[in-house]
Amino acid sequence: MIRRFYIWLRLRFLPEWARQQLLEENQRLTRELVDARREIDRLESYIEGMQDGLRRQRKIVINNRGGDTP
């Protein structure tokens, strides 16, 4: 409903230069959003790799009882 109103408003009342500017701005913002999502996905996969590496890291256990041991 709101989308139809937005389209009607844009087509009915905006001058041609403003309509073109609005469409170009929407396209630019859409490209930026896609790039940001791609960057987020890349960073999340990097984080997952680091977490897996830390989880699989060897655990070193040091038993230090000191002195005499029976």
Secondary structure, 3 states (H helix, E strand, C coil): CHHHHHHHHHHHHCCHHHHHHHHHHHHHHHHHHHHHHHHHHHHHHHHHHHHHHHHCCCCCCCCCCCCCCC
